[in-house]
Amino acid sequence: MPRGRLRVYLGAAPGVGKTYAMLDEGRRGAARGRDVVVGLVETHGRPRTAELLDGLEVVPRRNMTHRGASFTELDVEAVIRRSPKIALIDELAHTNVPGSRNVKRWQDIEEILEAGIDVISTVNIQHLESINDVVQAITGVPQRETVPDEVVRRADQVELVDMAPEALRRRMAHGNVYAPEKVDAALANYFRVGNLTALRELALLWVAGKVDEQLDRYRAEHGIAGTWEARERVVVALAGGPEGDVLIRRAARIAARSKGADLLAVHVTRADGLADADPATLVRQRTLVESVGGSYHQVIGDDVPGALLDFARGVNATQLVLGASRRGRLAQLSARGVGVETTSRSGSIDVHMVPHPNVKRGGRGARPRAALTRTRRIGGWAVALLGLPALTAGLFPLRGVLALTSEILLFLLLVVGVALVGGMWPAVTAAIAGFLLLNYFFTPPTNQLTVADPEHLLALLVYVLVAIMVSMVVDVAARRTREAARASAEAETLSALAGYVLRGDAALTSLLGRLREMFGLSSVTLLERGAAQTPEDQADPAAWRIVATSGGEPATCPALAETDVAIDEDLVLAVRGRLLDAADRRILEAFAAEAAVALRQQRLAEQAERAKPLAEADRMRTALLAAVSHDLRTPLASAKAAVESLGNTAIDWSAEDRAELLATADESLARLDRLIANLLDMSRLQAGALGVSLQPVAVDEVLPLAIDDLGPLGEQVAGDVSLDLPEIMADPGLLERVLVNLMANAVRHSPPGVKVLVSGSWHDEHVEIRVIDRGPGIPPDAHEQVFLPFQRLGDRDTHSGVGLGLALSRGLTEAMGGRLTPDETPGGGLTMILTLPMARA
């Protein structure tokens, strides 16, 4: 059965109309005769959204009970049994109630897709895993419900539901998003214009990246090599000369004219060596490229214009910036040059030839191409075929005037010229042909292939021997020069690899991407053996798993790659696109070794990350043992002294003294009881064993109990919680203790005579309880420090107390699925914001 198709409506914030668009699409599909059902839709009390449900079949939800509370979730089995063509399922990032079939709703949707059912769903940009921390930095609100980016990227269609921030705020003010009592708090917090604008930009950029991926995949699948100017991408070619600075700045200005344009700098390392490639200059120019917002790339290619254009077409570039030729006029007459050749072959890519101060000054020590290319070999044969008859015709009238020695030297000169142009075999052929021509036309007796004088025969034989030796020397020199140039190119590539490592660019995906760019490959994949080694597993994709890949379709096993390098028994680097020669394999092996190191570093980092909680728990236990001695001893000593005094029959205590001693013992024992309770709860939190019973709780019922628990301190607290405040999902006992800790802390730091205010509000399915004091406050950079255990405003002196109140309060809040965050009180002081989810009706 073919897998179903997933369509996702993506929004920048709640209320932009994702669910409305999904239901509208479902109604249109049903009107066209398609079988559409509603798997799960959350209307959030919005009447216009609820109206769209009329006429659509709704699959009943699954009823669940968790900790005494009732919930409803998507019934995956019922949807699959119903087997519609399309299922509408809201809130892709939703976390299911514990005990559900899957932890996340996107996993439910995966099962439905595997059953061949198309799904339309919704998600907000803040719920994408990769953007979660960015959204928290912008809005100050952490998002606990997230979905992996890959889930949304794999969707067959992603459609952005967009709305201007001002329009969304007007919708909220009109009551079309939240209930009226929650509008003011929402507009003043999460839904500020700046927040919404930033979220909108994140959503637009993410969708633009998704569109780029789809476009690249479509062009690859259909073999489209031409450039599609869907987005401006400017490529600047760097030759390693001083003119590169001018080219980079010009390319940056070109890219800046189109908002969102990409700037890429590329340097081609030629297999025959590049005359003017200064490594120090390239390093400095790389820094310049990155400082103007571009990226630096390096590729290898024998044909520089072809390599440039292959890279430009590979990144779908629209413009290519080149420097005007540094060669003189005579050099330009002999060859067209990189700029002219690139322009003639550029096709739809715009080429900018930029003048610079080094135009026509030539390069440092420019030298002819070292390798004997096909063109040079053809040239050598041409010189031999045309030069020998021409020389013979020129010398024929002078026969008898010039000595045979002079004629042999002229033929030898021609053979040397052929060797320099075309190498050994054209020169050897020319030497033998020259021997025959000298013998027939210029050696007595002429016009026949005989030699009368032995000295003449010796001269002709020496001529052939010298000609062949010169040809061999030229060929060996050309081969050695070619090898040296290749070694230079490899050294430059390995130097660039070392640079990536030193700059910290050795992440697996980045490293594989660099290798793919350098050799113009279609994909580079790091494979790891997933099963025991067998002779047949080289061609078995099931025996391997992909650790990291870059490019197009990866090789799923070594046998499917054009070239593979075994790193060790379990790791193989597999490349697709073309077969690499032996010289290229040396560089490939270096990259493979570095990829293995990067993989090991990544896994060590993951192990270190997993070890952090254990280290933190150990630190907690050590600090606890060091800190509790004073706090335990003080109330124990006070209670013991009071009891011993009361038990001393030698002293006749008055009724007032006896009452005071009893009060001291009672207060000390109560303090000891609270301390031990806090320590036990903190230990349970660290061990993950704290029992939490979530149920609908009315804040106006818990707050008075918490104020009573404060005793005399409760007189300094003023409650301002509306009776209309919705119920929250919380543990009543834990919530009471959190409020007691927060209010006690606020009272201790408030000026005398100034009461602590406790207020409540709600928005976006959450209730906020604010404990506001007018004390000295806390600097913003120290907000998180107050939640450290054994911490009192930066003082870790154990004689001042253990200081578990705020640390325990945050731990208890998070155990209930909420969050506790500090904020500055306008006019001075500190506001502790306790946020908990609203109880579902």
N, C-alpha and C positions, 0 to 999 in steps of 0.2 A: 504494500500500500504506500503510495507516495506521501511524503511528509506535507503537512499543511503549511500554508503561507501565513506569516506574521506581519501585521501592519500596526505601527505604533504612532499614536498622536503625541507629540512632544510639546510641552509648554514650558515657559520660563518661570511661572509661578502659579499657585492655586487661583482659580477663578478666570483664567483666560479663555475657557470654553472647550477643553479637551473632551470631557465626557459628553458635552452637548454635540460636538462634532462627531464623536464615535456613534452616538445614538442616531444622529441625522444620517450618517452613512448607512447604518443598519436599516433604517426605515426606507432609504432609497433602494437598498438591495432587496428588501422584502417586496417593495412595490414592483420590482422587475422580476418577481417570481422566484427569488433565491430563498433557500431555507435558512432563516436567521433566527437565532435564539439569544436571549440575554442570560449569560452565565452568572454574572454578578456586576451590578452597577451601584455605585454610591452617589445618591443625588445630593447629600448634605443639606437637605431641606430646601433646595432651590426649585421653586415651582415650575419654571420654564423647562428645566431639565427633566423633572418628573413627568411633565406632559408628554415628552417624547417616548416614554415607556408604553403609553397607551397603544394597543394594537400589536405589540411585540410579545412573543411567547417568552416567559420567564421561567427558567429552570429553578425549582425550589432550592434554597440554600440548605447547607448541612448545619444542624443545631449541635453546639458543643458546650460543655461545662468545664470551667477551669477555676479552681479554688473557690468554688461556690457561686461563681458568676456565670451567666449564660451568654453565649456568643453565637454568631452565625458566620460561616465561611463558605467559600466556593465548594460545591459538590462535584469533584472531578469525575468520579465514577458515573454520576447521573448525566453529566454533559456527554461523556464518551458513549454511554448507552443510548442517549438520544440521537447521537451521530448527525448533527446538523451540518450544513455546508459552511456556515459562519457562526462563530460564537463571540459575543461581545463580553469582554472581561476587563473591568476597570482596575486601576491602581496596580500596575505591574510590579512595583517595588514593595508592595505590602508584605508585612511579616505575619504569618499565620499564627493562630492560637496554639500554644504548646499541646502536643498530642495530635496535631493534624497530619494528613498524609505526607506533606512536605513542609519544610521550614518556611519557604518563601513562595509567594504566589507565582513568580516567574517559573519556578520549578513545576507548579501545577500546569501552567500554560505549555511548558515543554512536553509534558505527557499528552496533552490534548493535541498538540501539533503532530506528535509521533503517531497519533491515531488517525491522521489524515484530515483533521478539521482545521479550517482557516480560523485565525483569531485576530480580532481587532482589540487593541489595548491602549492604555494611556500611561504617561509618566511625566513627572516634572524634572527639569534639568538638575535641581538640587539633589535628586535621588541617585544620580549616576555616581558610581564609586570614585572615579578619577577626579570628579569636580566637587566632591563632598567637602573636602577641607577648604577649598577656595570659597565655596558658598558660606561656610561657617565664618571665615575671615571677613567676608563682606557684610553678612547680616548679624553675626554674633550668635546665631542659632544653630546648634549642631543638628544634623539629620541622622537619626539612628536607623531609619529604613533606607537601605540602598540596594541597588541592583548592579551587577557587573556590567561595565561598558560593552563587553563583547556580546552580551545577550541582546542589547539594543542594536549594536552594529550588525549582527547577523540577521536582523529583521529584513524582510524583503522590501518593505517600504517604511520610511520614517517621514512623517509629515509634521512640519512645525505649525502649531497653532499660535499665532502671534497677536499681540495687542500692545499698544503704546502704554507706558506707565500711567500717564494721565487718564487714559480711557479706563484702565483697570481700577484706578482709585475712584473714578466716578461710578463705576459699577458697584463698588463696595459701598460708597456713600448712599446709593439708591437701595441698598439692601439686597442686591442680586447675588452676593457671594456669601456673606456671613449675616447672622442675625443682628438686628440693630444694636443690641447691648454689647456686641463684640467689635463693632466697627471702629470705634475710636481707638481702642488699644491696638488693633491691627494696623491702622493707618499710621499710628505713632511709632510703631516698632518695625515689624518685618516689611510692611508695604510702603516704606518711604520711597520717594521718587528715585533717589540715588541707588537704593538696593535693587529696585525693579529694573532700572536702566542697566545696571551691571549684570543682573541675571539674564536680561534679554540679550545682551551682547554675548554672554557665554553660550546661550542656546543657539544663536545665529552662527557663531563660530563652530560649534560642535556639529551642527547640521551641514555647514559648508564642508567640513572635513569628511563627513559621511558621503556627501555628494561627490567629492574628489575621488574617494575610494571606488564608488560605483562607476564613475567615468573611466578611471584607469582600468578597472576590471572589464568594462565593456570594450574599450579600445584593444585590450590584450586578447579578449576572446574573439574579436572580429578581425584581428591582424591589422589594425589601423595604425600606421606609422606616422602619418602626418600630424601636424600640430593643430589642436582645436583651441581656439583662443577663449576658453571658458573663464580663465583667470590669468591675469598678467603674471608671468614668471620671467624674470630678467637674469640671463646667464652672462657673466663676464669672464673672458678667457685671460688667464695670467700666464705669461711666459717666463716669469722669474726675473724680469728686468726692472729697471727703475721706473718705467712708465706705468707699472701696475697700479701705483697709488692714484694716478690720474684716472685710469680706467675704472677703478673701484668707486671713486667719488662720483664720476659721471653716471655709472650704472645705478648707484644709490639714488641719485636725483631722478633718473628715469623711473625707477620703481616707486619713488615717493609720489609721483604724479598720479598713480592709481592706488587708491586706498586698499590695503590688504594684499598688495602685490608681494611676491617672494623674490628675494635676491640670492643668487647662488653663484659662487666663484669656483672655477674649475681650472686645474692645472694638469696638462697632459705630459706625462713622462714618456718620451719616445723610446722605443726599444733600441734605437741607434744613438741614444744620447741627445740631450738638448744643449745647444751651444751656450745659451745665456741663462740657464737655470741656476740662480744663486740661492742655496738653501736658507741663508740668513735673511735674504730679501723675502723669500716665500713665507718664512715664519712671521716676519713683521707684517706682511700683507694679509696673512690669515687673521692676525689680531685686528687689523683695520677692518676687514670684512665683518668679523663678528661684532665689532663695536658699532657698526652702522646697521645691525640687525640682520645680517646675511649669514650664510653657512658656507664653509669651505669644503671642497671635494677634490679628489685626485684620481685620475684614471690613467691607464696604460694603453698606448696605441702606437702602431707603426705609422699610420696615416693620421697626422695631426688634425687636418680638417675633418676627416671622417670621424675621428674620436670625439671631437668637439660637437659635431652635429648629432652623433649617436647619443651622447649624453644629453644634449639639449632636447632631442625628441623624446628621450626616455623620461625626462621630468616634465614633458609637455610645455616646454618654454615657448614664449611668444617673441622674445627679443634676445639678440646675442650681441654683446659689446666686445669689439676687438680693437686693438691698437693698430694704427697705421704702420706700414712696414718700416723696419729700421735699416733695411738693406739699401745699398746704393743703386744707381740706375743700371749699371752693367749687370749687377746680380739679378735685378728684376727682369732684365731682358732674357737671361738664361732660364729662369723659372718663374711661374706666376706668383708664387708666394702663398702663405697660409691664408692671408686676408682675402685675396682675390679668389682663391680656390674655394674657400668656405662660402663666400658670397654667391658664387656660381652654382653651388650645390645646396644652398640653404632652403630652397623651396618656399614654404609659407612662413618661415621664421624671418623676422626683420633683423637685418644685420647693420649695426652702427660701427663705422670705421672712425675711430676717434684719433685726431692728431695729438701729438705730444712732443715735448722738447727733444726726444731722441730719434725723431723721424729721420731716416736716411743716414744716421751716424754709424750704422753698423753695430754688430755685437762684439763682445770680447772674444777675440781669437776665433772668429767664425771659420768653420772648416767644412770641407765637402763631406757628404754622407759617407760613412765608413763601410757600410754593408754594400755588397754587390747586388743591387736590386735587379729586377727583371729588365727594367729600362736600360740600366747600364750594360747588362749582358747583350741586349739587342743592339745597343750602340757599338759595342766592341765588334760584333759580327759585321755590322754595317761598315765600320772603318776598315775592317780586313777585306771585305768583298769589294769595296769601292776604292780603297787606298792602294791595294796591290796593283790592279790594272792601271790606275792613274800614274803611280810611280814608274811602272814599267814603260808606259807610253812616254813619260817625260824623259826618261834616261835613254830611250832607244836612239834618238838622234845624236846623243853624245857618245855612242858606242865607239870605242877606239880613241876617244879624247880623254875620258876618265879611266883611271886604273880600276881593275876589278876590286881592289881593296876599298876604294871609295864607294863603289856601287854596293858592296856588301854592307858597309857601315850605314848607308842610307836605308837599305832594307831592314837592318837591325834596329835603326831608329824607329822605323814604322812599326815593327813588331813590339818594341817597348811601349810605343803609344797605344797599340791595341791592348796590351796587357794592362796598362793603367786604366783604360776605359772599361774593358769588358772582362778582365780576369784571365785565368790560365788557359782555358780551352780555346777561346778565339785566338789567343796569342800563339799557342802551339800550332793550331791550324795555319795561321798566317806564316809562322816560321817554316813549316814544311812546304807550303805553297811558294814562299819566297825562295827556298832552296831550289825548287823545280824551275822557277822563272829565271833565277840567276844562271842556272846550269844551261838552260835552253837558249836564252837570248844573249848572255854576256860572257859565258865561259867558252874559250876556244876548245874544240871546234863548235861554232855557234849553230843554231837551228837543229841541234840534236842533243839527246840526253846522254852525252859522254863527256869525259874530262881528260884532256891530254896530259896536262901537267899535274903531277902529284901534289905540288904545293897549293895549286888551286883547289884540289879536292880537300886538302887539310883545312884551307880557309873556309870552304863551304860547311864542312862538318863542325868546325869551331863556331861558326855563325849559328848553326842550328842548336848546338849545345848551349851557347850563351843565351839565345832567345828563349829556350825552354827553361833554363835556370832563372832568368829574370821573371818569366811568367809565374813560376812556382813561388818565388819570393813575394811577388805582388799578391798572389792568392793567399799565401800564409799571413801576410801582413793584414790583408782585408779581413780574414777570418779572426785574427787576434783582436783587431780593432772592434769588430762586431761583438766578440765575447766580452771585451772590456766595457763596451757601451752597455751591453745587457747587464753586466755585473753592476755598473753604475746605476742603472735604472732600478735594479733589485735593491741596492743599498739605499737609494732614495726612498723607495717604498717601505723598506723595513725601518728607516729612520722616521717616516711618517707614522708607522705603526707604534714605534716607541713613544712618539709624541702624543698619540692618542692615549696611551697608557698613563704617561706622566700627567696629562691634563685631566685624567679621570674619565675619559671617554670610552673605557674598556667594557662598558655594559654589553651584554651579549648581543642584544638587538642592534646597538650602534656599531659594534665591531663587525657583525655579519653584513650590515648595510654598507659599510666602507669597502669590504671585500667585494661585494656584488658590484659596486660602482666602479672599482678599479679595473676589473676584468670584463665589465659589460655582461655580467651573467643574468639569467632570468630569475634564479632563486639560489639562496645559500641556506643550508639547514644543518643544525647540529642534532645528531641522532644519538639516543642512548639505548643500549640493549635492555629490553624489559624482561627477558626470559633467559633460561640457561642456554649456553652456546651450543649450536648444532651446525652441521655442515650446510644445511639448507637455509639457515635463517638470513643469509645475505639477501635473499630474494623474497623474504616473508615480511610484509609490512606489520603483521601482528606481533612479530618479535621485537619491534623497535617502537620507541615513542619519540615524538618531536620535543626537544628541549627548548629550542628557539629557532626562528626562521625569519628570513627577510626576502622580500620580493614576491613573485607570483606563486604558482602551484609548487609546493615543496616536494622533495623526494621523500617518500615514506619508508624507504629502505635503501641500503647502499646500492643494490642492483639497479635501481631506477635512476641513478645519477650518472651524468656523463663522466664525472671525475669524483672520486672519494678518497679521503685521507683518513687512515685509522690512527686515532690519537692514543688509545690504549685498548684493552680488551672490550670495553663497554661503550666507548665514545667514538663516533665517526663523523667527520665533516663531509657533507655531500653537496655538490654543486650541480646545477643544471643550466643549460644555455649553450655551452660549447665544450669541446674536449680541450683541456689544457695540456700544453706540452711539458716536457720534463723540467725546463727552466722555470715555468710558471708554478709547477708543483712545489718548488722550494719555498716560494713566497706563501703558497697555500698552506704548507706545513707550518710555517711560522705563525700564520693567522690561526691555524687549528690549535697549536699549543697555547696561544694567548686566549683563545676561546675556552679551552679547558680550565685555564687559570681563572678566568672571569666566572665560569660556572662554579668552581670551587669557592671562590670568594663570595659569590651570591649565596651559596648554601651555608657557608660559615656565618654570614650575616643573619640568615634566617634562623640558624641554631642559636646565635647570640640573642636574637630577638625573643626566641622562645625561652631562653634562660633568664631573661630580665625579670619576669614575675617571681621566679624562685629566688633570685638575688634580692628583690624588693622584699619578699616575705622574710628572708633571713635578716635583712637590715631592720625590718619592723620588729622582729623578735629581739634582736640585740638592743635596739633602742628602748623597747618596752622594759626589758630587764634593768637597763641602766636608769630608767626614768621613774619607775613606779615606787621605788624604795621610799622616797620622801612622802609622796602622797598617801601611801598606805600607812606609814609610820605615824604621821601627824594625827589623823583622826583616831587611830588606835590608841596612841598615847593620851589624847585628850579624854576619850571615853574611859580608858583605864584609870586615869587620875581621878575623874569624877566619881566613878564607882568605888574606888578605894577610899576616897574621902567620905563618901556616904557610909561606907562600912566601918569606919573608924569610930568605935563606941566611946573613945576617950574624949571626943569633942562633942559638945552639945550644940548641934546646928539649929539655927533658927529656921522657921518655915520659909522665909525668903531665900536664905542660903541653900536650903535643901532643894527648893524649886529651881534655883539657878543652876545647881550642879546637875539636876535631872535634865534640864533643858540643854546643858552643854553636852551631856552624854547622848541625848537624843539627836542633837544636831550633828555630832561627830559620827554617830552610827549611820544616820541618814546620808551624810556625805560619803562615808565609806561604801554604803550600799549603791549609791549612784556611780561611784568610781568603778566598783567591781562590775556593775551592769554594763557600763561603757566598755570596759576592757573585754568582757565576754563577747559583747556584740561586735567589737572590732576584730576579735579573733575569729568569730564566725564569718564575718565578712571576708577576711583574708583567706579563710578556708573554703568559702563558698557554701557554707552550711547554714546560713541564716534563713530561718523559716519565714516566708512572706505570704500572707493571705490577702490577696487583692479582692476588693469588693467595692461597690458604690458607696462613697462616703460624702456626707454633707460637711463642708468646711465650717459652717456656722455652728455645727454641733461639736466639733472637735476643738475649735479655738477656745471656748470658755473652759473646757477641761484642762487645756494646756496652761491657760493663765492661772487657774487655781493651783496647778502643780508648782508654779513659781513661788507660792507662798507670799511673803511680804513684797517681793519684787513685782508681783502681779499688779500692784497698785500703780506702777509706773508704765503700764502698757494700756494703750487705747485701741480697741478693735473697731474696724470700719469695713466689715464684710457684709455685702448685700445678701438678703434672704433669697434673692433670685439667682445667686451664683450657682451654676450647674454642679451636680455631683461629680466627684472625681473617682478614678480607680486608684485605691490606695489601701494600705494596711492601717486601720485606725490606730492601733497601738504604736506602730512605728512613726506614723504621721504626727501623733501627739508628742513623741519624744523629739522628733526633729524640730517642731515648733518651740518646744521648751528650750532646747539648746540655742536656737537662733534668737529667741526673745531674751534669754538670760545673757547671752553674749552682747546683744544690743543695749540692754539696760546697763551692764557694767561699763560700757564706753560712752553712754549718753551723759550730757551735763546734768547737774542736779536740777530738779524741777521741770525737766523737759521729758515728756513722755515718748515712748516708742510707739510708732503707728504701725498697725497691721491692716493691710487692705487686700482686696481681691478683684480680679478682672479675668476675662477669658476671650480667646480668639484662636482661630485655626485649630479647633478641636483640642485645645489645651487651656488649662486654668492656671493663672499666675497668682501666687500669694506673696506679697511683698512685706518684708519686715524692715522698717525704715527707722534709722536713728540719726541724730544730729551730732554725733561725736566727732572725733578728729579725722575719721575716714582713713582710707588706705590708698597709697599711690597705685595707679593702674598697673604698673609693672610688678606689684607685689600681690595682686589679687589672687593668683593661684597659690602663693606661698602659704596663705592662711589656712589652706586645706591640708597642709602636710601634718601628719600625726606628730605629737609632741612639739607643736609649734605655737608660740604666742607672739604675734606681731614681729617675727624675725628673731625672737630670743629663744634659744634652745637650752637655757639654763634649767636643769631639772628641779631646782629649788623653787621655781615659780609655778610648778604644777605640770601635770602631764599634758594638758592641752589637747584633749581628744574631741572636744565638742563639735567643732566645725568639720573635722575630718570624718567623724562618725556620722554627722548629719548628711554630708554629701554621699557617703557610702550607703546609708539607709535610703536616701532619695533615689539613687541610681538603682538600688535593689527593687524599688517599686516602679521602675520604668520612667522615672522623671529626671530632672537635672536641677542643680543648685548653682547659681551664678551670682557673683557680686557685681554691683554697679555703684556709681557715685550718686549720692543724693544731691539734687539741685540745691545750692545754697550751703553745702557742706554736710559731711556725714557719709554713711555707708548704707546701701540698700541691698539686702539679700533677697534674691528672686527665686522662689521655689515654684517650679513648673512641673505639673503632673497632667497626664492625659485625662480628658473628659470621659465620664462613664457613658457607654453607649446605651441608647434607649432600648 
